[in-house]
Amino acid sequence: MHTDARKLPNNTVIEGDICIIGAGPSGISIALEWANTPYKIVLLEGGGFDYDDQIQDLYAGKTTGQKYYPLKSARLHYFGGTSNHWAGFCSNFDPIDFEKRDWVPHSGWPIKKEDLDPFYAKAHKYLELGPYDYNAANYEKLDPSLKPLLPDDTVVWNKVWKFSPPTRFGIKYRPDIVNSKNIHLYTYANVVDITANENVSAINEVTVKNFAGKTHTVKAKHFVLCCCTVQNARLLLASNKQAKNGLGNDHDNVGRYFMEHLEIKSAELYLPKVDPMKLYGFSFGVSQMRCELAISKKAQEEHKILNGTASFTPLAVAKVIKPAIQSWNSDDPRKAIDSFLGSLGAAFNSVPQSAQGTNAYELFTRIEQAPNPNSRVTLDTEKDALGVPRAMLHWELTPLEKRSIRKIYELIGQQVGKSGAGRVRLMEYLQDPNDNSWPSFTGGGWHHMGTTRMGEDPKSSVVDPNCTVHGISNLHIGGASNYVTAAAPNPTLTVVAISLRLSDHLKQIVKA
């Protein structure tokens, strides 16, 4: 069922059992889990079904620290969220990603990978990924031409990525939401404030506004905040009329530990002969997957490095690809993605096809950022058009990221050399182990994580292991803002898995 909140009488009161704030992959997947149940689900989306620049401007903000993309264009603000232009890359976290690592400050989830595995499998259905199978050997059996550069060993292994079509949640699941009898979607319903009871132990209602000048109130038994990582923190911080530091922020953790994946060209691989490296390309045929080289748990522990992977691009192509931090430079996400994809297309078109089947490849890194309390989202003094303080993002890296990238390629280079598979050359910015500076082409993957991290202790986290805000019994948070560490994979698969796990927990609460 769908209602345009701009057309409701002013000061309408909307009531339901569960109110989900945000209709991206997290919010939509949770809502669908409640379809055809006796419960009234209220799903609030700040935008409509299509891009609207006035709505998108509500995401505008400032950035400091390490150079970053414009906040306005880093996320999409309409039904389906950023899945409306995501690329579809998916992989699961490794067991080590959930563990406390003594060399990674603030690491250690309160859950393990096996706690998420059933929900990863379920998330595969929402993301149209096929079987929950990330064993490279199984794909090699299906297609013998998928040959690894290196066999899995105690240092380097082949980590699988799978490709969603990509699923556009706003298109794929719109009919299911709109035609549902118990899911009530309200578009143009921007939440601007959250109101708790007198002792701030439970949420009573949220206030929504839109550009039609309407203000409405939504009341529910449970509220689930499923905005993006930056906006989840922003809304909690801005809801400060009862808790002066913001909701869930008694210990100054909301907004902290913002994480991105560092995505950066790092080395060059030279093979003794031409090899299409099919296992590491985009094999959309039988397998619909590709591999990236990853470092084993044992080697990560021995060398005390972060988890990251290396992907392959023909060197002739890579040399003419404009770095994303330079091509994605517009506040308008439509112009930004056109510039970014245009740069990629121009690079591949400028190089003869014969040169793309080559013996020379660029090695490109995707690596987790160490959790850093100084990398954070705060509020600006400037407010958006609906009266909410804008977000300010300070993205700050540490020497551990640089040292980890250097060590990853030293290890890959040693293994490639020992096996006779080829030679690896580090790029200049990695050659001095005492240099912790970053080159101008350093960028991120638009993968926002952290800011409402999960944990057992309220003094060091925002939500508990079931994604409920510490001290607020009916306020829950879905998505990547709950991440404790970022791992190496793109976040969407884990976003949906964590959201489905939260939904499962809510069902147990409601039934109880």
N, C-alpha and C positions, 0 to 999 in steps of 0.2 A: 504494500500500500504506500502511495506516495503523496506527499503534501508539500506545496511550495509555501514556505513560512512567510513569504512576503505578502501572501494573499489572505492570511489569517487576520482576524480582528486584533487590534493592538492589545497587548497584555493578556493574550491567551495563556491558559495554564494547561500544559500537556502532562499527562501522567502515564506511568508504565511500571513494569516490574524491573526491567533492566534498561538503563540508558547508556548507549554506546556513543561516544563522542569521537567522530572521525570515521569517514567511509573510504579508507584505503584498504590494502590487503588485510591488515590486522582487523579492523572494524567489520569489514564485510564478511571475512571468514568466521568471526565469532557470531555475527548475526545469523548467518546461514545455519550454524550449528543449532540454533534455537527455532528454526522454521518448523511449522506444524506441531508446536508444543502449546500447552494451555497458557503460556506466559506472553504478556504484551512487551515486545521489544521495541524501544524507541531508538532509532539510528539517526544521529544528527550529522549532517554534512554542511560545512560552511559555504560551499559553492553550489553550482548547479550540475547539469550533466555535461556541460561543455566549458571550455576555457573562457574566463572573463578576466580581463586585466585589472579591473577595479578590485575584484576578489583576490586575485593573485598578489596585488600590492600589499595585502595584509601580512604577507610573509617577508616583506622587505625588512632589512636590518643592516647593522654594521658589523664589520669584521676587523680584528686586530691580530697581531702575532704573525705566524706563518701565513703567507699569502693564500687566499682561498677564493672560491667561486662566489659570485653575488648571491646572497641568501634568497633573494626574491626568485631566482631561477633555479635554485638547487632542489626545490621540491614543487610539486604541482598541487594546486588547491581547488580541486573539484572532484566529483564522484569517481572513485577508482584511485584517487591519489596519484602518486608518482608511478604506479604501474601503467599509467597511460602513456609513458614513454620509456619504460625500462627495457633493458636488452635481453633479459631472460636467463642470465647466468645463475646457476644454482649448484651448490655443493654443501655437504653437511660439515659440522664442526668435528674436529678430532678429539679423542678422549683427553689428551693433554690440555686442550683449550679450557676445560672446566676445572683443572687441577690448580692447587696452590703451588706456584713456582717461586722458589726463594730468590731467584734472580729477577723476577718481574714484580715490582712493587704493586700492591693493591690487587693482586691476582687471586683467583680462587672463587669459583661459583659455589652456591649452596646446593646445587644439583649436579648430577653426572650425565654423561652422554646417554647412558641407557635409560635415564628418565625421560629423555626427549625422543628416543628412537621410535616409539609407537606413534608419536605425533609428527615426526618427520615423514613416516610412511603415509599418514593421513594427509599431510600437507602436499604430498606428491599429487594427490587427486585434484586438489584445488589449483595447483600450478601446472597440471597436465604434463607431468614429467615421466609417466610410465612407472615401471617397477622401482622400488626403493633399493637400488643396487649401485654401490660405488666401488666395486671391485674391478679394477682395470683388466685383470686376467679374464674375466667373464666376457668382456667386450672384444678382447683379442681373439678369443675362441670363435666369436661370431664373425669376425672379419680378420683373417690372418695378415692382411696388409697393415693393420694397426700395430706396428712394431715399436717397442720402446727404445729410446736412446740408451737408457741404462735399465737393467733389471732392478726390481726392488731389492734393496740390501739394508745393511745396518746404518747407512748414512743418507742415501737418497732414495725416494720412492715416487711412484707415479700416482698423483692424486687426481681423481675424476671430477670433472665438472659436467653437469647435464644442462640441457637447454629447454626452457619453457618456450612455447611457440613464438613470442612470449604472451602469457595470459594477461589480457587487459581486464582487470577486475571490473572496471566501470562499464565495459561492454558485455563481457562474458556473463556476469552475474546480475546485471540490471533487471532482466525479466524476472528472475527468481525473487529478487527483493521487492520489486514493484507489485508483483502479482501475489505476494504472500499475504495471508489473512492476518497473521499475528506480528509481522515485522512492519513497523510504521516508520518509513523513511521521511525525514523532513530535510529538504534542501534549503539553501540560503538561511541556515540556522547556525550562525557563528557563536560559539560559546565565548562569552567575555568575562564571566565570573562564576566561581563555585562557592556556594554558601553551606557552611557546616552547622551543626547544632551548637549549643552554648559552650560546651567544653571541647569542641572540635574533635569529637571521637567518631562522628559519622557525618555524612553529607546529606543535607536535606533537599537541595535543589541547585540547578544551574540556571544562569541567565543567558538568553540568546538574543542577538541583535542582527539586523541586516540593513542594507542600504535603502530599503523602502521606508526606513524610519520606524520599523516595528520592533518592539521588545516583548519577549515571551519568557515564561518560566517553565522549566521541566522538572518534575518531581518523580522519583523512582526509589525502589528499595536498594538497588545497587547501581553504581556508576562505573563505567569502564572508559578510561582515557586512552584513546587509540589515535591520537594525532601523531605527527612525526616526532623524532627525537628532540629537535629544537623547540617545537611548539608544545610538546608535553611539559617540558621544563618551564617554558615561558608562561603557560597558563597557571601552573602551580605557583610560580613566583608572583604572578600578578594577582592571584586570589589571596590578598594579604590584609583584608579588612578585619579578620578575626585572629589570624596568626601573622604577626607583623613581618615575619621573614618569608611568608608564603606557606601554603599547605604542604605538609610532609617534610618541612625544612627546619625542624627543630635543631638539627645538628649541622646545618649548612652544607648539605650534600646535594640538594636539588640543583641541577645545572652543571655540577662538576663532573669530571671524568669524561668529557666529550671525546669521542674517538672517531677516527676516520681510518680508512685503509690508505696507506701511502702507495701510490701507483706511479712508478718511475722507471725509466729505462736505466739499465744497470751494467750490462756486459754484452759481449759479442761472442758467439759460438761459431767456430770454423770446423767444418767436417772434411774428411779426406776426399769425399766425393759427393755429388749431388744427391740429396735425399729430400723427398717431399714432406717428411716428418708428419705423416698423416695422423698419427695418434695424438699429435699436439695441435692439430688444426681444427677446423670446424667441420666435424664429420657428421653431417646431418642425414646420412643415409641410414644404414642398418642401426647404427649405434646411437645417434643423436647425442654425442658426447665428445669431450676431448680431455686430455690430461695436461697437467702442469707438473713440473718437478717440485717436489716438496722435501723437506728435511725431516729425518726420522726423530721420534721422541728421544731416543738415546743420544743422538747427536745434538739436539737442542739442549738437553740436560748437560751434556759434557762441555759444550761451548757457551752455555748460558746466553742463548739468543732467543729472539721472538720467533713466532711461527709465520712463515711466508712462503710464497711459491714463485716459480719462474715460468713465464709463458714465452712462446716463440713467434717472431714475426720475421719474414724474409728481410734481410738487412737492407737491401736496395729500397724496399718499400718503407721500412722504419725510418730511414734517413730523411725522408721527405714528409713524414707525418708531423704535423704541427702539434706540440704538446697540448694536452687538454686544458691546462691552466691558462694557456694563451688563447686557445680557440673558443673556449666556453667563457666568454667575457661580457655577455650582455645580461641586463636585468630581465629581459624578456625571454622566458624559457624557450619560446618558439624560435627566436632568432639564435639563441645559444646552441640549441641542438642542431639547427640547420648548419651553423658554422662548424660545429664539431664533426658531424657526419660528412659535411662537405670536404673537410680537411682529410678525413679518412678515404673518402671516395676518390678525391684528387690524387692522393698518394698511390693507391692501387692502380688507378688508370694511367698514371704517369710512367709506370714501370712495365716493360714488356712481360707478358705472361711467362715467357721462358726464364726470365730472371727471378720469378717468384718460386719456381722449383729450383732450389739453389743449394749451395753448400755453406752459405753464410747466413746466420740468423742473429737478430737482436734478442737478448734475454730481457724481459720486462717483469718487474717485481710487483706483486701485490702482497703487502705485509701488514700485520696488525700493528697498531700503535699501542705502546705501553700505557695502561691507565694512569692518567696524570691529573691530579686535582686542580692544577692550574689551567688546564685546558677545559674551558667552561662556557656556559651560556648564562648571561645576566640580563637585566633589564636596562633599557636606555631611558633617558628622561623624555625622549620624543614618543608620542603616542600615535597609533594608527587611526584611520578614519572612524573606527568604532570605539575609540577611547582606550584601547589596551596598549600599555607600554611595549614598544618594539623590542625585539631580541637583539642582543649584542653577543657575537661569538668571538671568543679568543681561542685560536687554535695554536697550541704549543707542543712542540716535539721535544724529545730528549735524546741524548747521545746513544741510548740503547738502540733506537731505530737504525741509526746510521751504522753502528758497529754490527748489528744483526744482518743488514743487507750485505755488507762487505764479507762477512763470514759465510753467508749462504753461498755466495759465488766462489769463494775460495774452496768450499767443500765440493760444490758442483764441478769446479775446474779440476780438482784433484781426482775425483771419480771418473770424469770424462777422460782425463789424461791417462790414468792407470789402465782404463779399459781399452785405450786406443781408439775411442770413438771420435775424438777430436781435440780441440784446444779452446780454452775460454780466456778472453781478455777483459779485465775489469775496465770500466770507463774511468776517465781521469779523476772524477770527483770522489771515487772510492779508493784511490791508490794510496793516499796518505792516512795511516791509521790514527793519526793525531788530529785530523781535520774533521770537526763536527759540524761544519757549515753545510748548507743545502744549496744545490744549484737552482737557477731560475726556473727550470722546467719541472721542479718538484710539484706534484699534484696529488689529488685524492680521487676516490672513486664515486663521490656523491653518496657515500655510505655513512650516514649519521648514526652513531651508536653511543650508548652511555647516557648520562644526565639524570636517570632515575634508577641507578644500579640496584641489583638484587643482592640480598644478603640476610643473614640471621640477626646481625647486630644493628639496631637502629642508629647507633653512633657512626656507622661507616657505610650505611646503605639507605635507600629510600623505600624499596618494596621488599617484602618477605619472599621466601621461596615460591609462594603461590601467587606472586605478583600483586599482593594487596599492600597498600601504603601502610607503613608502620604507624600504629596508633589510630588509624581511621578505618573502621571495620568494613565499610561498604564502598571504599574507593579503590579501584583496581586499575592497573596500567598494562596495556598490551604493547608488544612490539620491541624494536631495537633499543629504545631508551633504557630497557631493563638490563642490557648486556653488561657483564662485569669485565669481560675482555672481548676483543673483537674477532679473534681467530683470523685465518686468511681468507675464507670464502666470502663472496658477496652475501649480504645479509638476508635477502628476501625469504629464502626457504626457512631459515631459522626464525624469522619474524612470524611467519604463519604457524610454524610448529609451536612456538612459545604461546602464541595467541590461542591455539586450539587446546593447549594444556591448561591455560587460564580458564577457557570456557568449560572444560571438563570439571575443573575445581568449582566453578560457580554452580554447575548443575548439582554437585554434591551438597553445596551449602543450601541451595534453594530447596532441594528434596528433604534435607534435614529439618 
